[in-house]
Amino acid sequence: MATTPLTQRIARLRSMVGRLGFPWRAAPIPPGVEPPQPTRQLKAEYDTAWARRYPARVVRASLVETVMRFVMSVVASPSREGTDRLSTVDGPVIFVANHHSHADTPLLLTSIPEPWRHRVVVGAAADYFFATRLGSALAALLINAIPIERTKVGRRSANLAADLLDDGWSVLIFPEGGRSPDGWGQPFRGGAAYLAIRCNVPVVPVHIAGTDRILRKGHLLPSRSSTTVTFGDPLLATEGEHARGFASRLEAAVAALGDEAANDWWQARQRAHAGTSPGLTGPDIGAWRRVWALGDRGRRSRRRRVLWPEL
Amino acid sequence: MSNGRHLAPRPGFVLDVDKNSPPIVFHHGEGFRLEKLPAGRSRVIYPAEPLEGLPDPDGAIRHALLNPIGDSDPLPALLRPNMKLTIAFDDISLPLPPMRRPDIRQRVIEAVLDIAAEAGVDDVHLIAALALHRRMTEDELRHAVGDRVYDAFAPKGLLYNHDAEDPDGMVVLGETPHGEAVQFNKRAAESDLVIYVNINLVAMDGGHKSTATGLTGYTSLRHNHNVHTMLNSTSFMDRDKSALHASNWRMGKVLRDAGVKIFQIETTVNNDTFGREGPLSMLQKREWEWSGRDRASFLAMQQGLKVMPTNLKRKAFSTWLAPYEMTSVQAGEVEAVHEVTTANVYRQHLVPVEGQTDILTMGLPYICPYNVNSIMNPILVMCLGLGYFFNLYRGRPLVREGGVVIISHPTPWEFNPVHHPSYIDFFEEVLADTTDPGEIEKKYEKRFAEDEWYIHLYRNSYAYHGVHPFYMWYWGAHALSHVGRVIIVGGDTRAVRRLGFQPASTLADALEMAGDVVGPQPTITHLKNPPLLMADVT
């Protein structure tokens, strides 16, 4: 076979590289030795510390106050109630909310009042939001997400959240563990309650209404709908209260807020004291009837929108 | 959160003015004046710094409801299903300026309703106890009781303004031994329990005055809102020496004897009117403690106010919401509760002062109880200066008998025609005839009080009752009979003369004019505000 000058050069280069040893080249794996798998620091292992440093915070705050706020005002027309209930709270808190849609997080991030708004981390499903490197980075940067294990019991998530609370960060958690599959809520898990007891911080229950019509599970494109975010009175675990019991109390508080949003505060308080607040999880009936029953929920009119001042 | 406050609030004190004393900031309506007082014979009464607010106001409210004062059961024991419950609350005239959300009334009413819900009470009405004041607008009611309570009750007609001229809504429950008819809101009279939610800004508020004035009408009010009562109230900020309060206490007894059960909830606020930080915080600092930033802010504000039209200035000031904090809350039997409340008001306001003065100076602000979101017309200037500020004393008036009061206020010849229609006629017709309170009372009061048009506007628009300007004038009757002359600095000359006072361009001119009455080298005392204070004169 005839050789050209170019192929001769490539062959010469190869032999030169071949003669270079370690450390210019990777050391060969000794026979019989199993090499370790490269660690991909994703899911619960993803380190989000960079997203809480000042440059990332500035970027996020700018996005929240401009793009996110504008998009939410167009898509969700939010009405924000009960922020005055936070006036007596000082320091970090845990916000717990029902969860219908991907719109819930940006809606809350633009609704949570100062001084918590830009010092809040969002507990996000590690297996969903932190599955890829790009997705993890976006979740950490845009919504200040931290990975929370929801498929197995692990201490890493809880330790991270507890450390952040100790550092003065507030935490937003959706204790249902995922978006509603059918428009009704799901029972609250005990993670938020456990964290509140462990760190002795107040929990602010929040009810979100209306986002199920914007971007519910299984939908890819959002549609516009009016929404209501109702903040409740901060709750502290009582002496000796177990996480499971506190979680039930939080669920009841969010359900009462849902009643308040759908009807009015006085009826909601009456039903809450009588133990007859409509639950978050809906009636225990057949699937189609549960969907049918969703139609009964609606918000009555509130403050009149006056387009022209009364003279 | 850090708010830059002192470790312990400093009490008020009296500054003797010398050559080195700085000019003093005088309120002057929607503006300010810097006035240099004569050295060696002037003094300035400085208010105490704001007391610390309760660290857990909601917890304190709940504690007060469960641990009442005096002869009263805890609130939960007074509530039962199928009862009629009426919650009455102070109107827009308190506090001043309106406070930041959440208003204290909202906190208290929510706590009360929460206990009522637990007890299974269904029949609840909420009434703004405004007597003959103007009705509160939706926004004002929302601000007072909060959106949650408003949305739950107002659309069903269960939250509304008291209507003292509703023939079907008022009832006469009896008469005091002094022959004073006691008229009362019918719904409240027929309720199993009336809960009154009060905010005490000054010592005049609260006690039986809350219900016996707030939920009544002209039939009752004419017995204590008159010249004779005011001349015998020295002062009406000191309940024990106030004929006004004595009448209200007598009426309170009639209410109790008629079976009206009242659970009184009273709260006090500190005097943090303009905040410890923020753009107006310098106004409640002592002048020599202003930082460079305070001085720059003040100068910038003065320049801004100079070029702003009056309406815009009013708008700007009316948006200010005071960061008041609750310093106490007590609940239970009316008189026992009010004793504690008054002690807490005095704790904030009283400043010991030795001896009276020849000339009392005061700078009046842009707001008084009757012009919230409105215009401070000349009659209200008189009422605020000679009614409220003059009466902010315990013991003896700050100014000696026959002395001079010098007021600083623009006193514009302007009225809000929606809020103060009868004031316009009072100013144009009554004051053009006479400024003597006794003569005005005899000659004009009944006609204005019973005027159908004024009654219609009071019931259906947002107007003060036809008789209200008379009460404003009577409020100053004690001062008018006590002092030798009233001078207004920087006021509209025609308006000031219509009030029967003397106009002056500058404080120096006013002091010169006062010399004609009190003689040369008079002593001068300046009642510094903001914030509010009350002189304990010995």
Interface residues (C-beta under 8 A of the other chain):
Chain A: E81 G82 D84 S87 T88 D90 P115 D233 E260 D264 W265 W266 Q267 R269 Q270 A272 H273 A274 R302 R303
Chain B: M1 D56 P57 D58 R101 P102 Q106 E110 L113 D114 A117 E118 G120 D122 V124 E138 R142 G146 D147 R148 V149 D151 A152 F153
